[in-house]
Amino acid sequence: MRIWPFRKRRKPVEPVVERVTVDDLARMAQRGELARAVVTPPPAPRASADRVRSTVAQLPGRPLGGAGARATAAPARQTAAAVLVLDDHQRVTVSGGGLIGRDPASAHPDGGYAHMIALEDPDKLLSRTHLEFGFGAEGSLWVLDTASANGVELQRPGFPATMVPPAQRTVVQPGDVVVFGGHTLRAEPQTALVGEAPLG
């Protein structure tokens, strides 16, 4: 039988709590025993809501909502643009909807269109408002036969010529030729984005 040597139990060491007062810290700071004496300031009193509003209202460029606030002008919207080549010599840059015909302005005196293009009609084939054009949401150009007397024909390379259905938008692709009332129209690819003038 093996006898284990008796080990004396050690008494647990109790921690010594040292109380340091503010005066002690000040004396230690004067003697250079502290690297830095940190004094926490008392919390600042809470400002009232009216005081906060008046302070923020005086800051430049930060108006509060309400009567004193100025509405900032929204940036000009961007709209698609294209060049319409009429009869292979007349070039018209358009950036919105419009009408083409013998006298579209007299047919629509109230306006409502960005462009009114009047063409000569020596052969009496062109209606007063023969063709309408505009841009889709993705920027593509479309044409529409406004129930003209002689119709609108679309010639697309590699496909037989087709008549544009009245009152139905037909997208014009690069290389297409639109024939209407003794005239032709080509649309060059989209050239740029043009900023619209602000309303009012």
Disulfide bonds with the S-S distance in Angstrom:
none
